């Protein structure tokens, strides 16, 4: 499996990753394991009619879960089957009880609770396979630097917000319910680890206030604009980098940040 190249930490490393993203993705996607998994999924997912059939095929389930960043649930087959069979129409369904919205997205993608599932649509296999490839690349990046993975995830998810017709409050609750995305916002906004313990409405109010200070509006749809995503990601990575080296001396922190910046400038001149 191709290992993504992340030459240095922080925003400088992320800028390099963005600049080389397409070429690195192409190499990653062509790796034998990735090719075998996605080809198998596209060739066989159309034969699946029920959640029970899906969870019985580990190879199909791996791609299905991985496409939504839920690969850690690969062995929780009863849980996933129940989640998919109940769907999201009933407010009391399992997916609607979970704080992580990725489970709702998974259930809504397959629609096993509504007659003919999405697996029978000709383009479904290719769409899920592409989501899987992108997620797996982010996982591979995370093995080099977890903060880079979270930054890539945030950039991808927030880009899709412009199409949302949900209210501002609803969108903030969705962001708060997506754990990887929430981590980016909490870090960028400088919120303490105990922040998640306060009332949800109060949390949303704080998110709105911090967003307005950062990008001039409390509407999450504004993060669909590249400039605003860049501000969020840059702030997140700088804060995350400082947090990672807080155990060193102040002089070492400054030296590390300076070294990263110099390496970034050098790469730009060479590129």
Buried (B, 14 or more C-beta within 10 A) or exposed (E): EBEBBBBBBBBBBBBBBBEBBEEBBEBBBEBEEBEEBBEBBBEBBEEBEBBEBBBEBEEBBBBBBBBBBBBEBBEBBEEBBBBBBBBBEEEEBBBBEEEBBBBBBBBBBBBBBEEEBBBBEEEBBEBBBBBBBBBBBBBBBBEBBBBBBBBBBBBBBBBEBEEEEEEBBEBBBBBBBBEBBBBBBBBBBEBEEEBEEEEEEEBBBBBBEBBEEBBEBBBBBBBBBEEBBBBBBBBBBBBBBEEBBEEEEEEEBEEBBEBBBEBBEEBEEEE
